[in-house]
Amino acid sequence: MARVNGLHHITAIAGPAQENLDFYAGVLGMRLVKKSINQDDPGTYHLFYADAEGHPGSDLTFFPWAHLAPSRIGHGLAVEVALEIPPDTLTFWGTRLEQYGAQIEAVESRFGERVLPIVDPHGLRISLVEASTPRQLFTPWDGGPVEPSYQIRGLHGARLWERELAPTTTFLTGALGFEALGTEGGWTRYGFKDAAGIVDLRETPEARRGAWTTKHINSPSVRKPRPPARTRRPSSIGSGSSRSTSRSPAASSSSWRPTGPASQWTRIRSTSASCSSCRPGSSRRAARSRQRCPRWAHPWLESDACRCP
C-alpha cells in the first residue's frame, strides 16, 4: 500500500481577517503566501501562511468568519495546532510573545520535545515545538519581521480528541500508512520516522461532543505521494510575489493590538502605500483610507493592488 508523506496543510477558523494577519504574519512571522477566497462562501477570505516558498507541510490556512461564536471543545475535534521551530529558540519566542501581549503558558515536554503552548487572539490553541528531527524543506522569509534563524519552519502536527480511538487509528494506520510512534500522558502519537507531520490522539469518552466555529481547526490534510512522471511547476510565490483572486472580500479593520514595543509595531503597521490616498496625511479621508488599505497595514502583500476609493 502506498502511504502518504505526512501532513500537507492544516486549515482553521478565525475571527476578523485583519487580526489574524496581524498575529500570524506580524507576530509569528509566517509569510502570507496566498490570499484566496472560500470557494463555498466567496465573501470570505482563505489566508495561507507558510515559509517563503509555501513548501508542502508548511501551510497553516484560515477562513476568517468574524460573526461566528467561539467553538466548544470536545471529542470529534482537533484541539491544537503544533508549529515547528528551530532547536534552542523557545526563549526567544517566549520573550517575543510576551512583548506583544500574547497569551502563553509554561514550557512543557512532550515525547522528548520542548513545547511552548500559546493561544492566538481568537482562542485557537497553538504550540511551538523544538522538533527533535528538523525538516529538510524550508526557505526563510528574508523580508519578514523574525530573523531567519528563529523563524517557524512549518507544521509539526495536530492534537485530536476522539470519543473512541479505534476507528481513527484504524484509518490512520490502515488507509494512510501512519505509524504509532509512542504513548505518553494519555496521548498516542502517529506519524512517520522519515517525514514531518504528526497526529496526537486522545480518547475522551467522558467529554461532550465538540462544536466548531472560531478558534476551531477545520481540517488537517495529508500529503499524497507525487506521481513519478509529474514535475513541479515554477512557483510565482518563490519569486517574491503573492497570488490573490480578483474576487477578494473587503478587509476588516483590526480591534486586537499587540502591546509590544512601539518600534516593532510600527515596523509592521506603517509603510508607504501604493496610491496617493493611502499615504500619511492629516485629513479624515486619508485616515479612513489607511484603515481600509491592506498595503498600508502589511507591506508584505507585494502584489496586492490598492483597493482604496
KELUM-916291 format. One record per residue (C-alpha): residue in one letter; x, y, z. Coordinates in steps of 0.25 Angstrom, whole numbers, padded with zeros to 4 digits, always signed. Example, Ala and Ser with C-alpha at 12.3 -4.5 7.8 and 13.67 -1.06 7.14 Angstrom:
# KELUM-916291
a+0049-0018+0031/s+0055-0004+0029/
//
This chain:
# KELUM-916291
m+0000+0000+0000/a+0005+0014-0004/r+0006+0023+0009/v+0004+0038+0010/n+0016+0047+0012/g+0012+0053+0025/l+0003+0066+0027/h+0001+0075+0015/h-0006+0087+0022/i-0016+0090+0033/t-0028+0099+0032/a-0035+0106+0044/i-0046+0116+0046/a-0042+0130+0051/g-0049+0143+0055/p-0046+0156+0047/a-0037+0155+0036/q-0028+0167+0040/e-0026+0162+0054/n-0022+0148+0048/l-0012+0154+0039/d-0006+0163+0049/f-0003+0151+0058/y+0002+0141+0049/a+0010+0149+0039/g+0013+0161+0048/v+0016+0154+0061/l+0019+0139+0058/g+0026+0144+0045/m+0019+0134+0036/r+0018+0138+0021/l+0005+0141+0015/v+0008+0133+0002/k-0006+0133-0003/k-0019+0141-0001/s-0031+0134-0008/i-0046+0132-0005/n-0054+0121+0001/q-0060+0114-0011/d-0073+0111-0003/d-0074+0125+0002/p-0067+0135-0007/g-0069+0147+0002/t-0059+0140+0012/y-0044+0140+0011/h-0035+0128+0010/l-0022+0132+0016/f-0010+0123+0014/y+0003+0125+0024/a+0015+0117+0021/d+0030+0118+0019/a+0035+0127+0008/e+0032+0117-0003/g+0020+0111+0002/h+0026+0097+0003/p+0017+0085+0005/g+0015+0083+0020/s+0018+0097+0024/d+0004+0103+0021/l-0006+0107+0032/t-0018+0113+0026/f-0030+0121+0031/f-0045+0124+0028/p-0048+0137+0035/w-0062+0137+0040/a-0063+0149+0050/h-0078+0147+0053/l-0077+0133+0058/a-0078+0129+0073/p-0066+0122+0080/s-0065+0107+0078/r-0068+0097+0089/i-0056+0088+0091/g-0060+0073+0092/h-0058+0060+0085/g-0058+0060+0070/l-0049+0072+0068/a-0035+0075+0066/v-0032+0084+0078/e-0018+0089+0076/v-0008+0092+0064/a+0007+0090+0066/l+0017+0098+0059/e+0032+0094+0057/i+0043+0104+0062/p+0058+0102+0062/p+0065+0096+0074/d+0068+0105+0085/t+0059+0116+0081/l+0048+0115+0091/t+0054+0126+0100/f+0054+0136+0088/w+0039+0132+0085/g+0035+0133+0099/t+0041+0147+0100/r+0035+0152+0087/l+0021+0147+0090/e+0021+0154+0104/q+0025+0167+0097/y+0013+0166+0088/g+0004+0163+0100/a+0001+0149+0095/q-0005+0138+0104/i+0006+0128+0107/e+0007+0116+0116/a+0018+0109+0123/v+0028+0101+0115/e+0026+0086+0115/s+0032+0074+0110/r+0024+0065+0100/f+0030+0052+0095/g+0044+0057+0098/e+0042+0071+0091/r+0041+0084+0098/v+0028+0091+0095/l+0022+0105+0097/p+0007+0105+0097/i+0001+0119+0093/v-0013+0124+0090/d-0016+0133+0078/p-0025+0145+0078/h-0037+0137+0075/g-0035+0126+0085/l-0028+0115+0076/r-0018+0107+0083/i-0004+0107+0077/s+0009+0100+0081/l+0023+0104+0077/v+0031+0091+0077/e+0046+0089+0076/a+0046+0077+0067/s+0055+0066+0070/t+0057+0063+0055/p+0057+0077+0047/r+0050+0077+0034/q+0059+0078+0021/l+0050+0086+0012/f+0050+0100+0018/t+0052+0114+0011/p+0053+0126+0021/w+0046+0139+0018/d+0057+0149+0017/g+0047+0161+0018/g+0039+0156+0030/p+0039+0162+0044/v+0046+0150+0050/e+0061+0147+0047/p+0062+0134+0039/s+0070+0126+0049/y+0057+0127+0058/q+0046+0126+0048/i+0035+0116+0049/r+0039+0104+0040/g+0025+0099+0037/l+0015+0089+0043/h+0019+0080+0054/g+0005+0073+0055/a-0009+0074+0062/r-0015+0068+0074/l-0029+0062+0073/w-0039+0058+0084/e-0047+0045+0080/r-0059+0038+0087/e-0053+0025+0083/l-0039+0023+0077/a-0041+0010+0069/p-0048+0016+0057/t-0038+0027+0055/t-0025+0019+0058/t-0030+0008+0048/f-0032+0019+0037/l-0019+0026+0040/t-0011+0013+0040/g-0019+0004+0030/a-0023+0015+0020/l-0012+0025+0021/g+0000+0017+0026/f+0003+0025+0038/e+0011+0018+0049/a+0009+0018+0064/l+0021+0026+0070/g+0019+0025+0085/t+0009+0028+0096/e+0010+0038+0107/g+0001+0044+0117/g-0012+0039+0111/w-0007+0043+0097/t-0003+0034+0085/r+0006+0039+0074/y+0005+0035+0060/g+0014+0039+0048/f+0026+0035+0040/k+0040+0033+0045/d+0045+0039+0031/a+0035+0050+0029/a+0030+0063+0036/g+0016+0064+0042/i+0010+0056+0054/v-0004+0054+0059/d-0006+0052+0074/l-0019+0045+0078/r-0026+0045+0092/e-0038+0037+0096/t-0048+0045+0103/p-0061+0037+0105/e-0065+0046+0117/a-0065+0059+0109/r-0077+0065+0102/r-0077+0066+0086/g-0069+0077+0081/a-0075+0089+0073/w-0067+0096+0063/t-0067+0111+0060/t-0056+0121+0062/k-0043+0116+0069/h-0046+0102+0062/i-0037+0094+0054/n-0045+0091+0041/s-0037+0080+0035/p-0022+0074+0036/s-0019+0069+0021/v-0009+0059+0018/r+0002+0059+0007/k-0001+0049-0005/p+0011+0043-0012/r+0015+0050-0024/p+0013+0042-0038/p+0027+0039-0043/a+0025+0046-0057/r+0020+0059-0051/t+0029+0071-0050/r+0027+0083-0041/r+0023+0095-0048/p+0031+0108-0045/s+0024+0116-0034/s+0022+0131-0034/i+0022+0130-0019/g+0036+0127-0019/s+0040+0139-0027/g+0034+0148-0017/s+0020+0151-0021/s+0007+0147-0014/r-0004+0142-0022/s-0019+0147-0020/t-0032+0146-0026/s-0040+0157-0033/r-0052+0154-0024/s-0046+0157-0011/p-0055+0162+0001/a-0052+0175+0007/a-0042+0175+0018/s-0048+0176+0032/s-0041+0187+0042/s-0034+0181+0054/s-0038+0183+0068/w-0027+0174+0074/r-0014+0180+0076/p-0001+0174+0081/t+0004+0182+0093/g+0019+0181+0090/p+0029+0192+0087/a+0024+0203+0078/s+0036+0202+0069/q+0033+0187+0066/w+0018+0190+0064/t+0021+0202+0055/r+0030+0193+0047/i+0018+0184+0044/r+0008+0194+0042/s+0014+0206+0035/t+0019+0207+0021/s+0017+0215+0009/a+0005+0210+0001/s+0003+0209-0014/c-0007+0220-0016/s-0007+0235-0012/s-0020+0234-0004/c-0013+0224+0005/r+0000+0232+0008/p+0001+0238+0022/g-0007+0251+0023/s-0016+0259+0033/s-0029+0258+0026/r-0040+0249+0031/r-0042+0243+0017/a-0027+0239+0017/a-0028+0233+0031/r-0040+0225+0027/s-0033+0220+0014/r-0021+0215+0022/q-0030+0207+0031/r-0036+0200+0018/c-0024+0198+0010/p-0017+0185+0013/r-0004+0190+0007/w-0003+0201+0018/a-0004+0191+0029/h+0004+0180+0023/p+0016+0183+0013/w+0018+0168+0010/l+0005+0168+0001/e+0015+0171-0010/s+0005+0169-0022/d-0008+0174-0016/a-0014+0185-0023/c-0019+0196-0014/r-0034+0196-0013/c-0036+0209-0006/p-0046+0219-0012/
//
